């Protein structure tokens, strides 16, 4: 239970570390619920507005037909077609973004060393290559440096040597080559690392850590 203490004429509530963590977790959970509620309300309002707009346009179209106002009827039809085109383009864009992002994340997750190295590798690939999604074939395409497919991209990442610093089992100071003690922060030798750095090295690259131990 939180403790109440008096300090300089004020009553303060003091929490233990576990109580504070629970309190923060509860507040974060509450914020997530509130955020989702706001999203649901926004979506519901958007749906209502669209329904009203559709009903209004339908009434205008019916009146235009009844009045024989072909010009207004054509304008209303053009507006409807344009809205459908925009909705289609947005859907295609959303699908493209999801497919490209998912495919790129899969490649980085399979090959990357994890953590910030994965983030750096992902950013580097986005800079060097163009990614797109072909709706007809249902495949993600890649272009740049003679690459045209994800398979070719993976092979290049693994074999070109340009990305070794970001790959699992490879480090900037030597990529795990014989006699290398790479893998630690900024290529430090195992003997130069502090305890925290050794632990992080072992967790990030177990094989490299074993090699470093055997080369001491």
C-alpha positions, 0 to 999 in steps of 0.5 A, a space after each residue: 500500500 502507498 505510504 502517506 508522509 508529511 513533508 514541509 506541511 504537505 501530505 505526499 504519497 510514496 510508492 514502492 518501485 513495484 507499486 509505481 510500475 503497476 500504476 504506470 502500467 495501469 495509466 498506459 493501459 488506460 491511455 491505450 483504451 482511450 486512444 482506441 475509443 477515439 479512433 472508433 468514434 472518429 471512424 463512426 463519425 466518418 461513416 455517418 458523414 459518408 452515409 449522409 453525403 451518399 443520401 444527399 447525392 442520391 436525392 440530387 440524382 433522383 431530382 435531376 432525373 425527374 427534372 430532366 437536368 442532364 447536365 447536373 446528373 452528369 456532374 453528379 455521376 462524375 463526382 461519384 466516379 472521382 470519389 471511387 477512383 480516389 478510394 481505389 487509389 488509397 486502397 492500392 497505396 495502403 496495400 503497397 505500403 503494407 506489402 513492401 514494409 512486411 517484405 522488407 521487415 522479413 528480409 531484415 529480420 532473417 539477416 540482421 544482427 538485431 536491435 538498432 543494426 536492423 533499423 540501420 540496415 532497413 534504412 540503408 536498403 530503403 536509400 539504395 533500392 526502390 521497392 514496389 508491389 505488383 498487384 497483378 503478380 502479388 509480388 514485391 519488386 526491387 530495383 537498383 544496382 542490378 537487383 530485380 527481386 527479393 531473392 537477389 537482394 538477400 543474396 547481395 546483402 549476404 555476399 557483397 560485403 557491403 552490409 556485413 556490419 549489420 548482419 547476424 554473426 558479422 561485425 564491422 571489425 572483422 565479420 568473425 574472421 579467424 583471429 578476430 575479436 570483433 563483435 563488441 562495442 566499436 570493435 573492442 577486444 574482449 579484454 577491453 570491455 566492461 561487464 555490461 558490454 561483455 553481456 550485451 556482446 554474448 546476447 547479441 552474437 553468441 558465436 562471436 563471443 565464443 570465438 573471442 573467448 577462444 582467441 584470448 
